[in-house]
């Protein structure tokens, strides 16, 4: 009798974990599309519920999937928006304004949450950044941003770092991300030339 009860409790606990993982993954997918909650809050919640490795892995997969879905939806809308003469002039002005650094700017903005992912996806579609290039940038940016959030407490404790030191390390990672994005931008510009 007691053995059956323990098995039932164990199965229910495992089912609860699976439900948490699914809810977290779905929240990460919907973040770039329609969820008006900061990414940091969702990742910290996921880290607390399912642990840092799970929050990192499913957060990156879910966020990149959400970016692809939002980019695709934005591309459909951008085609309709860019049909008008006035819109074409404004789009040309926007491309000129962002210049050749638009991909680099996109990568930094995906890491540093100054602009929502929804706006970045729509802007990328309007600027006609190709999906494969957008995906490269999105994957690198999400690995860095979600990794910094999911593992910051663990790494800080592991290395014995204080809060300000952990922030300095995260800023260093952002600098490295910028360099990696510049590298990809140069490759992309070379292919276009």
C-alpha positions as CSV (number, residue, x, y, z in Angstrom):
1,X,0.0,0.0,0.0
2,X,2.7,2.4,1.0
3,X,4.8,1.5,-2.1
4,X,1.8,2.3,-4.4
5,X,1.3,5.6,-2.6
6,X,5.0,6.6,-3.1
7,X,4.9,5.7,-6.8
8,X,1.8,7.8,-7.2
9,X,3.4,10.8,-5.5
10,X,6.6,10.3,-7.5
11,X,4.6,10.2,-10.8
12,X,2.6,13.3,-9.8
13,X,5.8,15.1,-9.0
14,X,7.4,14.2,-12.3
15,X,4.2,15.3,-14.1
16,X,4.3,18.6,-12.3
17,X,7.9,19.1,-13.4
18,X,6.9,18.3,-17.0
19,X,4.1,20.8,-16.8
20,X,6.5,23.5,-15.5
21,X,8.9,22.9,-18.3
22,X,6.1,23.1,-20.8
23,X,4.8,26.4,-19.3
24,X,8.2,27.9,-19.2
25,X,9.0,26.8,-22.8
26,X,5.7,28.3,-24.0
27,X,6.3,31.5,-22.2
28,X,9.7,31.8,-23.9
29,X,8.2,31.1,-27.3
30,X,5.5,33.8,-26.7
31,X,7.9,36.4,-25.3
32,X,9.0,37.8,-28.6
33,X,5.5,37.6,-30.0
34,X,3.0,38.9,-27.5
35,X,3.9,38.5,-23.8
36,X,4.4,41.9,-22.2
37,X,6.7,40.6,-19.4
38,X,10.5,41.3,-19.3
39,X,12.6,38.4,-20.5
40,X,14.6,38.6,-17.3
41,X,11.6,37.9,-15.1
42,X,10.6,34.9,-17.2
43,X,14.2,33.5,-17.2
44,X,14.6,34.0,-13.4
45,X,11.2,32.3,-12.8
46,X,12.3,29.4,-15.0
47,X,15.7,29.2,-13.2
48,X,13.9,28.9,-9.9
49,X,11.3,26.4,-11.1
50,X,13.4,24.0,-13.3
51,X,17.1,25.0,-12.6
52,X,19.7,26.9,-14.5
53,X,20.6,24.4,-17.2
54,X,17.0,23.7,-18.1
55,X,16.1,27.4,-18.0
56,X,19.0,28.1,-20.3
57,X,18.4,25.3,-22.8
58,X,14.6,25.7,-23.1
59,X,14.8,29.4,-22.8
60,X,17.2,29.7,-25.8
61,X,15.2,27.2,-27.9
62,X,11.9,28.8,-27.0
63,X,13.1,32.4,-27.6
64,X,14.7,31.6,-30.9
65,X,11.5,29.8,-32.1
66,X,9.5,32.8,-31.0
67,X,11.9,35.2,-32.9
68,X,11.4,33.1,-36.0
69,X,7.6,33.1,-35.7
70,X,7.5,36.9,-35.0
71,X,10.0,37.6,-37.9
72,X,7.8,35.5,-40.3
73,X,4.7,37.3,-39.2
74,X,6.4,40.7,-39.5
75,X,7.7,39.8,-43.0
76,X,4.2,39.2,-44.2
77,X,3.0,42.5,-42.8
78,X,6.2,44.3,-44.0
79,X,5.4,43.2,-47.6
80,X,2.0,44.9,-47.4
81,X,3.4,48.0,-45.7
82,X,6.2,48.5,-48.2
83,X,3.9,48.6,-51.2
84,X,3.1,52.3,-51.0
85,X,5.3,55.1,-52.4
86,X,5.5,57.0,-49.1
87,X,6.4,53.9,-47.2
88,X,9.2,53.0,-49.7
89,X,10.8,56.4,-49.1
90,X,10.5,56.0,-45.3
91,X,12.0,52.5,-45.5
92,X,14.9,53.8,-47.6
93,X,15.5,56.5,-45.1
94,X,15.4,54.0,-42.2
95,X,18.0,51.8,-44.1
96,X,20.2,54.8,-44.7
97,X,19.9,55.8,-41.0
98,X,20.9,52.4,-39.7
99,X,23.5,52.0,-42.5
100,X,25.8,49.1,-42.7
101,X,25.7,48.6,-38.9
102,X,22.0,47.6,-38.8
103,X,22.8,43.9,-38.2
104,X,25.3,44.8,-35.4
105,X,22.8,47.2,-33.9
106,X,20.1,44.4,-34.0
107,X,22.4,42.0,-32.2
108,X,23.3,44.4,-29.4
109,X,19.6,45.3,-29.0
110,X,18.6,41.6,-28.7
111,X,21.1,41.3,-25.8
112,X,20.5,44.6,-24.1
113,X,16.8,45.0,-23.5
114,X,16.3,48.6,-24.6
115,X,13.8,47.7,-27.3
116,X,11.3,44.8,-27.2
117,X,11.9,41.7,-29.3
118,X,8.6,42.3,-31.1
119,X,9.8,45.7,-32.4
120,X,13.2,44.2,-33.4
121,X,11.6,41.4,-35.4
122,X,9.3,43.8,-37.2
123,X,12.2,46.2,-37.8
124,X,14.4,43.4,-39.2
125,X,11.7,42.3,-41.5
126,X,11.2,45.9,-42.7
127,X,14.9,46.3,-43.2
128,X,14.9,43.1,-45.2
129,X,17.5,41.4,-43.1
130,X,17.5,37.8,-44.4
131,X,16.1,35.2,-42.1
132,X,19.3,33.0,-41.9
133,X,21.3,36.1,-40.9
134,X,18.6,37.1,-38.4
135,X,18.7,33.6,-37.0
136,X,22.5,33.7,-36.5
137,X,22.2,36.9,-34.7
138,X,19.2,35.8,-32.7
139,X,20.8,32.6,-31.6
140,X,24.1,34.3,-30.5
141,X,22.2,37.1,-28.7
142,X,19.8,34.7,-26.9
143,X,22.6,32.4,-25.8
144,X,24.3,35.3,-24.3
145,X,21.4,37.1,-22.7
146,X,19.6,34.1,-21.4
147,X,22.9,32.5,-20.3
148,X,23.8,35.6,-18.3
149,X,20.5,35.6,-16.6
150,X,20.1,31.9,-16.0
151,X,23.7,31.3,-14.7
152,X,24.5,34.6,-13.1
153,X,23.7,33.5,-9.5
154,X,25.4,30.1,-9.9
155,X,28.5,31.6,-11.5
156,X,28.7,34.4,-8.9
157,X,28.5,31.9,-6.1
158,X,30.9,29.5,-7.8
159,X,33.6,32.1,-8.4
160,X,33.0,34.0,-5.2
161,X,32.1,37.2,-7.0
162,X,30.2,40.1,-5.6
163,X,27.3,41.6,-7.4
164,X,29.3,44.4,-9.1
165,X,31.9,42.0,-10.2
166,X,29.3,39.7,-11.8
167,X,27.9,42.8,-13.6
168,X,31.5,43.6,-14.9
169,X,31.8,40.0,-16.2
170,X,28.4,40.3,-17.9
171,X,29.5,43.5,-19.6
172,X,32.7,41.7,-20.8
173,X,30.5,39.0,-22.3
174,X,28.4,41.7,-24.0
175,X,31.6,43.2,-25.5
176,X,32.6,39.8,-26.8
177,X,29.1,39.4,-28.3
178,X,29.5,42.7,-30.1
179,X,32.8,41.5,-31.5
180,X,31.2,38.2,-32.7
181,X,28.3,40.1,-34.3
182,X,30.7,42.4,-36.1
183,X,32.5,39.3,-37.4
184,X,29.2,37.9,-38.8
185,X,28.3,41.3,-40.2
186,X,31.5,41.5,-42.1
187,X,30.9,38.0,-43.6
188,X,27.4,39.0,-44.5
189,X,28.5,42.2,-46.2
190,X,31.2,40.4,-48.1
191,X,28.6,37.9,-49.5
192,X,26.4,40.8,-50.5
193,X,29.2,42.6,-52.4
